[in-house]
Amino acid sequence: MKILLAAPGATRRGWRRALQRAATALDAAHDDQTRYPALWHDKTLYAPTAMIRAETITARELLRRGLAQRTEGTAL
């Protein structure tokens, strides 16, 4: 989210659709029942649920703020 929102060309055609698709994916991933895929870590599989949730919440907030900033005073 940070990279996409900070890119100078973020106002190019299609950027809003990409961000909306990201929002949909993040909303779907933010569920207490979601089971995250395990990552390979030091010869074992590990899915740090709290860390994944924190990153998801952060990305959703960045997206919310970024969309609000980009749409203020801009005809889309």
DRENDO-1510 file (C-alpha; in Angstrom, 1 decimal, always signed):
<recs>
REC; n; res; u; v; w
REC; 1; MET; +0.0; +0.0; +0.0 .
REC; 2; LYS; +2.7; +2.5; +1.0 .
REC; 3; ILE; +4.6; +2.0; -2.3 .
REC; 4; LEU; +1.5; +2.2; -4.5 .
REC; 5; LEU; +0.1; +5.3; -2.6 .
REC; 6; ALA; +3.5; +7.1; -2.6 .
REC; 7; ALA; +4.3; +6.5; -6.3 .
REC; 8; PRO; +4.4; +9.7; -8.4 .
REC; 9; GLY; +2.2; +8.1; -11.0 .
REC; 10; ALA; -0.4; +7.0; -8.5 .
REC; 11; THR; -3.0; +9.2; -10.2 .
REC; 12; ARG; -2.6; +7.3; -13.5 .
REC; 13; ARG; -5.7; +5.7; -14.9 .
REC; 14; GLY; -6.4; +2.4; -13.1 .
REC; 15; TRP; -4.8; +3.3; -9.8 .
REC; 16; ARG; -8.1; +3.7; -8.0 .
REC; 17; ARG; -9.3; +0.3; -9.2 .
REC; 18; ALA; -6.1; -1.4; -8.0 .
REC; 19; LEU; -6.5; +0.2; -4.6 .
REC; 20; GLN; -10.2; -0.8; -4.4 .
REC; 21; ARG; -9.2; -4.3; -5.2 .
REC; 22; ALA; -6.6; -4.2; -2.5 .
REC; 23; ALA; -9.2; -2.9; +0.0 .
REC; 24; THR; -11.5; -5.8; -0.9 .
REC; 25; ALA; -8.7; -8.3; -0.4 .
REC; 26; LEU; -7.7; -6.7; +2.9 .
REC; 27; ASP; -11.3; -6.7; +4.2 .
REC; 28; ALA; -11.6; -10.4; +3.3 .
REC; 29; ALA; -8.4; -11.2; +5.1 .
REC; 30; HIS; -9.4; -9.3; +8.3 .
REC; 31; ASP; -11.5; -11.9; +10.0 .
REC; 32; ASP; -10.9; -13.6; +13.4 .
REC; 33; GLN; -11.7; -17.0; +11.7 .
REC; 34; THR; -9.1; -16.5; +8.9 .
REC; 35; ARG; -6.4; -19.2; +8.8 .
REC; 36; TYR; -3.2; -17.7; +7.3 .
REC; 37; PRO; -0.7; -19.8; +5.3 .
REC; 38; ALA; +2.3; -20.8; +7.3 .
REC; 39; LEU; +5.7; -19.4; +6.4 .
REC; 40; TRP; +8.9; -21.5; +6.4 .
REC; 41; HIS; +11.0; -20.3; +9.4 .
REC; 42; ASP; +14.0; -22.1; +10.8 .
REC; 43; LYS; +13.1; -25.6; +9.6 .
REC; 44; THR; +9.5; -25.3; +10.7 .
REC; 45; LEU; +6.2; -23.7; +9.5 .
REC; 46; TYR; +5.1; -20.6; +11.4 .
REC; 47; ALA; +2.1; -18.3; +11.0 .
REC; 48; PRO; +2.4; -15.3; +13.4 .
REC; 49; THR; -1.3; -14.5; +13.5 .
REC; 50; ALA; -0.9; -11.3; +15.7 .
REC; 51; MET; +1.7; -9.9; +13.3 .
REC; 52; ILE; -0.3; -10.7; +10.2 .
REC; 53; ARG; -3.3; -9.0; +11.7 .
REC; 54; ALA; -1.3; -6.0; +12.7 .
REC; 55; GLU; +0.1; -5.6; +9.2 .
REC; 56; THR; -3.4; -6.1; +7.7 .
REC; 57; ILE; -4.9; -3.3; +10.0 .
REC; 58; THR; -2.0; -1.0; +9.1 .
REC; 59; ALA; -2.4; -1.6; +5.4 .
REC; 60; ARG; -6.2; -0.9; +5.6 .
REC; 61; GLU; -5.6; +2.3; +7.5 .
REC; 62; LEU; -2.9; +3.5; +5.0 .
REC; 63; LEU; -5.3; +2.7; +2.2 .
REC; 64; ARG; -8.2; +4.6; +3.8 .
REC; 65; ARG; -6.0; +7.6; +4.4 .
REC; 66; GLY; -4.4; +7.5; +1.0 .
REC; 67; LEU; -7.7; +7.2; -0.9 .
REC; 68; ALA; -9.1; +10.1; +1.1 .
REC; 69; GLN; -6.0; +12.3; +0.3 .
REC; 70; ARG; -6.0; +11.4; -3.4 .
REC; 71; THR; -9.7; +12.1; -3.9 .
REC; 72; GLU; -9.8; +15.4; -2.1 .
REC; 73; GLY; -10.2; +18.1; -4.8 .
REC; 74; THR; -9.7; +15.5; -7.6 .
REC; 75; ALA; -12.3; +14.7; -10.2 .
REC; 76; LEU; -12.3; +10.9; -10.6 .
</recs>
